[in-house]
Amino acid sequence: MKKLSIIAGAILLTAGIAAASPSFAANIAQCTDDVTHNDIHNGATDQSAIDINSTSILQSLRAKGIDAQDVSDWGGCVKADVVRADGHVAQEFFDPGTFQRLYVNHG
């Protein structure tokens, strides 16, 4: 019985840490690259949906209170240059459908 209690406690502890840690939050590994392939032999270039809609995405991020200055596609994620409260610019990543902030796992 004591062994079962220890195992159950370890599982609950692990679940609690996972829920509280940003490294377990939505991360950039969940993005998928969505590139529109154009006929590059006739002068066209491949563009992602993010790059094509960058103005709209920029406006959506700003409407959420994110001081984004520029956005681009980064492997299917929205990569934004964001001005932080201290005035420094940092790259942040967002889900292209929900604009939820994504995290880079360092594991």
KAKABEL-V716683 format. One record per helix or strand of 2 or more residues. SS is the DSSP state (H for helix, E for strand). FROM is the first residue (numbers start at 1). LEN is the number of residues. If there is no record, write none. Layout:
SS|FROM|LEN, SS|FROM|LEN
//
This chain:
H|2|19, H|22|3, H|28|3, E|35|2, H|40|3, E|47|2, H|49|4, H|54|10, E|68|7, E|77|7, E|89|6, E|101|3
//
